[in-house]
Amino acid sequence: METWRPLDGRVALITGGSRGIGAAITRKLASWGATVAIGYVDHSREAKGILADLKRDGVESSLHQADLSDPDDVKNLIQEVGDLYGRINILVHNAAATKFVELKDASLEQWQFVQDTNSRATWLLSSHALGLMRGQEGARFITITNSTTTRIIERAGLFAAAKAGVEALTKYLSFELAPYGIVANCVRPGLVQTGVMKVRPDFAYGVDHERNVTPWLNGRITTAESSADAVAILCLPEASWIAGQTITVDGGYRLWGMLPRRSRGR
């Protein structure tokens, strides 16, 4: 049976595309036929590993190291991808960074770093990529936010402020990029088990709670893959009239997350 490849001929740049949710997005878009340019800043072994996997599967792909808190790196990243492929059809800004600290203890340097990597990078990526994306078939600019903007997570105030900026910028970009044929949306995954658990082991409580209260069979919860599915769907022609949205991908957990532990005997 012929493999479905709706993104054949598309070039997709995924920032933070070598680990966690970003890696799942990279693999999903590649499985649908896209050429993938993988942005990363560190953990080079993992970045080289995903590239090797894709190359082995015959996927046209490349690695691009960039620190998105540095404006020059953002500009160089876009230029590098443009020089290699000549265009960008899909740009997914998944890369993120934060400092977990209470707001009263945060420094100006910490505030600026978190804002620069998340919000400012959203603006700069969209600006620098415009020339490579305008008028391209299936042009999509997709940002990734998180649940810090909708519920209190201890010591995540800096992250929440920056991600709220990402969400607001995406709304404005959906309007400003529309004349160039570029559709902009934002995806908000629920809590996903990724490498951040090493820094915030308390997040495991949230994962356990979701598993305990979910009404879905077999304790199904949000995964990196379910988040990647949403991004991929937004890249389809059938989703071209969905614009300026922040789409939560959590199986509905935000609606029942405050419920007590469920009995599994029913």
C-alpha positions as CSV (number, residue, x, y, z in Angstrom):
1,M,0.0,0.0,0.0
2,E,1.3,3.4,-0.9
3,T,2.5,5.5,2.0
4,W,0.6,8.8,2.6
5,R,3.0,11.7,2.2
6,P,0.9,14.9,2.2
7,L,4.0,17.1,2.9
8,D,6.1,15.9,-0.1
9,G,8.1,18.8,-1.4
10,R,7.8,20.9,1.7
11,V,10.8,22.1,3.7
12,A,10.2,22.3,7.4
13,L,12.5,24.0,9.9
14,I,11.8,22.8,13.5
15,T,13.7,24.8,16.2
16,G,14.5,22.6,19.2
17,G,13.8,19.7,16.9
18,S,16.2,17.1,18.3
19,R,14.7,16.3,21.7
20,G,11.3,15.9,23.4
21,I,8.3,17.3,21.7
22,G,10.5,18.8,19.0
23,A,11.9,15.5,18.1
24,A,8.4,14.0,17.8
25,I,7.4,16.9,15.5
26,T,10.5,16.4,13.4
27,R,9.8,12.7,13.0
28,K,6.1,13.2,12.3
29,L,6.7,15.8,9.5
30,A,9.4,13.7,8.0
31,S,7.1,10.6,8.0
32,W,4.6,12.7,6.0
33,G,7.2,13.5,3.4
34,A,8.7,16.8,4.5
35,T,12.4,17.6,4.2
36,V,13.4,18.6,7.8
37,A,15.9,21.1,9.0
38,I,16.5,20.4,12.7
39,G,17.5,23.3,14.9
40,Y,19.3,22.6,18.2
41,V,21.5,24.4,20.6
42,D,23.2,21.7,22.7
43,H,23.0,17.9,23.4
44,S,24.8,17.3,20.1
45,R,24.8,13.5,20.5
46,E,21.0,13.4,20.5
47,A,20.9,15.8,17.6
48,K,23.3,13.7,15.5
49,G,21.3,10.6,16.6
50,I,18.0,11.8,15.2
51,L,19.7,13.0,12.0
52,A,21.3,9.5,11.6
53,D,17.9,7.9,12.1
54,L,16.3,10.1,9.4
55,K,19.1,9.6,6.9
56,R,18.9,5.9,7.4
57,D,15.2,6.1,6.6
58,G,16.0,8.1,3.4
59,V,14.7,11.4,4.7
60,E,16.3,14.5,3.3
61,S,17.4,16.3,6.5
62,S,20.0,18.5,8.1
63,L,21.2,19.8,11.4
64,H,21.6,23.5,12.3
65,Q,23.0,24.7,15.6
66,A,21.7,28.1,16.9
67,D,21.2,29.8,20.2
68,L,17.9,31.5,19.7
69,S,18.6,34.0,22.6
70,D,21.2,35.5,20.2
71,P,19.7,37.6,17.4
72,D,22.6,36.9,15.1
73,D,22.2,33.2,15.6
74,V,18.5,33.5,14.6
75,K,19.4,35.4,11.5
76,N,22.1,32.9,10.6
77,L,19.9,29.9,11.1
78,I,17.3,31.2,8.6
79,Q,20.0,32.1,6.1
80,E,21.7,28.7,6.5
81,V,18.4,26.8,5.8
82,G,17.6,29.2,3.0
83,D,21.0,28.7,1.4
84,L,20.6,24.9,1.6
85,Y,17.1,24.5,0.4
86,G,16.1,27.8,-1.2
87,R,12.8,28.1,0.7
88,I,11.0,27.3,3.9
89,N,7.4,26.0,3.7
90,I,6.9,25.2,7.4
91,L,8.5,26.8,10.4
92,V,7.8,25.4,13.8
93,H,9.2,27.4,16.7
94,N,9.4,24.7,19.4
95,A,12.7,25.7,21.1
96,A,12.3,27.0,24.6
97,A,14.3,27.8,27.7
98,T,13.6,29.1,31.1
99,K,14.9,29.7,34.6
100,F,12.8,28.2,37.3
101,V,12.8,30.8,40.0
102,E,10.2,32.8,42.0
103,L,9.6,36.2,40.5
104,K,10.7,38.0,43.6
105,D,14.1,36.3,43.2
106,A,14.5,36.6,39.5
107,S,17.3,38.7,38.0
108,L,17.1,41.0,35.0
109,E,19.4,38.7,33.2
110,Q,17.2,35.7,33.8
111,W,14.1,37.6,32.7
112,Q,15.8,38.8,29.5
113,F,17.2,35.4,28.6
114,V,13.7,33.7,28.9
115,Q,12.0,36.5,27.0
116,D,14.7,36.4,24.3
117,T,14.6,32.7,23.7
118,N,10.9,32.4,23.6
119,S,9.1,35.7,22.6
120,R,11.8,37.6,20.9
121,A,12.8,34.6,18.9
122,T,9.3,34.2,17.7
123,W,9.3,37.7,16.3
124,L,12.8,37.4,14.8
125,L,12.2,34.0,13.2
126,S,9.0,35.3,11.5
127,S,10.8,38.4,10.3
128,H,13.9,36.7,8.9
129,A,12.0,33.8,7.4
130,L,9.4,35.9,5.6
131,G,11.4,36.2,2.3
132,L,11.8,32.4,2.2
133,M,8.2,31.6,3.1
134,R,6.1,34.2,1.3
135,G,4.0,32.6,-1.4
136,Q,5.3,29.1,-0.7
137,E,2.9,26.2,-1.1
138,G,1.4,25.2,2.3
139,A,3.3,28.0,4.2
140,R,2.9,27.5,7.9
141,F,4.3,29.4,10.9
142,I,3.6,27.3,14.1
143,T,4.7,28.2,17.6
144,I,4.6,25.9,20.6
145,T,3.5,27.2,24.0
146,N,2.7,25.4,27.3
147,S,0.3,25.3,30.1
148,T,2.2,27.8,32.3
149,T,-0.1,30.4,30.6
150,T,-3.3,28.8,31.8
151,R,-2.5,27.5,35.3
152,I,0.0,28.2,38.1
153,I,3.1,26.1,38.1
154,E,5.5,26.9,40.9
155,R,8.6,28.9,39.9
156,A,7.5,29.2,36.3
157,G,6.5,32.8,36.2
158,L,9.2,33.8,33.9
159,F,8.2,31.1,31.5
160,A,4.6,32.0,31.7
161,A,5.3,35.6,30.8
162,A,7.4,34.6,27.8
163,K,5.0,32.0,26.5
164,A,2.1,34.4,26.9
165,G,4.1,36.6,24.6
166,V,4.5,33.8,22.1
167,E,0.8,33.2,22.1
168,A,0.0,36.9,21.6
169,L,2.6,37.3,18.9
170,T,1.2,34.3,17.0
171,K,-2.2,36.0,17.0
172,Y,-0.8,39.2,15.5
173,L,1.4,37.2,13.1
174,S,-1.6,35.3,11.8
175,F,-3.0,38.7,10.6
176,E,0.3,40.2,9.4
177,L,1.5,37.1,7.6
178,A,-1.8,36.3,5.9
179,P,-1.2,38.6,2.9
180,Y,1.9,36.6,2.2
181,G,-0.1,33.3,2.2
182,I,1.4,32.2,5.5
183,V,-0.9,30.6,8.1
184,A,0.1,31.1,11.7
185,N,-1.1,29.1,14.7
186,C,0.1,28.1,18.2
187,V,-0.1,24.6,19.8
188,R,-0.3,24.2,23.6
189,P,0.6,20.7,24.6
190,G,-0.5,19.4,28.0
191,L,2.2,18.1,30.5
192,V,4.5,15.8,28.6
193,Q,7.2,13.6,30.0
194,T,10.4,15.1,28.6
195,G,13.9,15.9,29.7
196,V,12.5,18.8,31.8
197,M,11.6,16.2,34.4
198,K,15.3,16.1,35.3
199,V,15.2,19.7,36.3
200,R,11.7,19.6,37.7
201,P,11.1,16.1,39.1
202,D,7.9,17.5,40.8
203,F,6.3,17.6,37.4
204,A,6.0,13.8,37.6
205,Y,3.2,14.4,40.2
206,G,1.3,16.2,37.5
207,V,1.7,13.3,35.1
208,D,0.6,10.8,37.7
209,H,-2.4,12.9,38.6
210,E,-3.4,13.1,34.9
211,R,-3.1,9.4,34.6
212,N,-5.2,8.9,37.8
213,V,-8.1,11.2,36.8
214,T,-8.2,10.7,33.0
215,P,-11.5,9.1,31.7
216,W,-9.6,7.7,28.7
217,L,-9.1,4.0,28.5
218,N,-5.8,2.5,29.7
219,G,-4.8,5.7,31.5
220,R,-4.0,7.4,28.2
221,I,-2.3,10.8,28.7
222,T,-0.7,13.5,26.6
223,T,2.5,12.5,24.8
224,A,5.1,14.2,22.6
225,E,3.6,12.2,19.7
226,S,0.0,13.5,20.2
227,S,1.4,17.1,20.3
228,A,3.3,16.4,17.0
229,D,0.1,15.1,15.4
230,A,-1.6,18.4,16.1
231,V,1.3,20.3,14.4
232,A,1.2,18.0,11.4
233,I,-2.6,18.4,11.0
234,L,-2.2,22.1,11.0
235,C,0.1,21.7,8.0
236,L,-2.5,20.0,5.8
237,P,-4.3,22.0,3.1
238,E,-7.6,21.2,4.9
239,A,-6.4,23.2,7.9
240,S,-5.6,26.3,5.9
241,W,-8.6,28.3,7.3
242,I,-7.6,27.7,10.9
243,A,-5.5,30.8,11.8
244,G,-4.5,32.7,14.8
245,Q,-5.5,29.9,17.2
246,T,-3.9,28.6,20.3
247,I,-4.9,24.9,20.2
248,T,-4.6,22.9,23.5
249,V,-3.6,19.3,23.0
250,D,-4.3,17.5,26.3
251,G,-7.2,15.1,25.7
252,G,-9.4,17.5,27.7
253,Y,-7.4,17.4,30.9
254,R,-7.8,21.1,31.4
255,L,-11.5,20.4,31.9
256,W,-11.3,17.7,34.5
257,G,-7.9,18.1,36.0
258,M,-9.3,19.3,39.3
259,L,-11.4,16.1,39.8
260,P,-10.3,13.6,42.5
261,R,-8.6,10.3,41.7
262,R,-10.9,8.0,39.7
263,S,-11.9,4.5,40.7
264,R,-10.7,1.9,38.2
265,G,-13.4,-0.6,39.2
266,R,-16.1,0.9,37.1
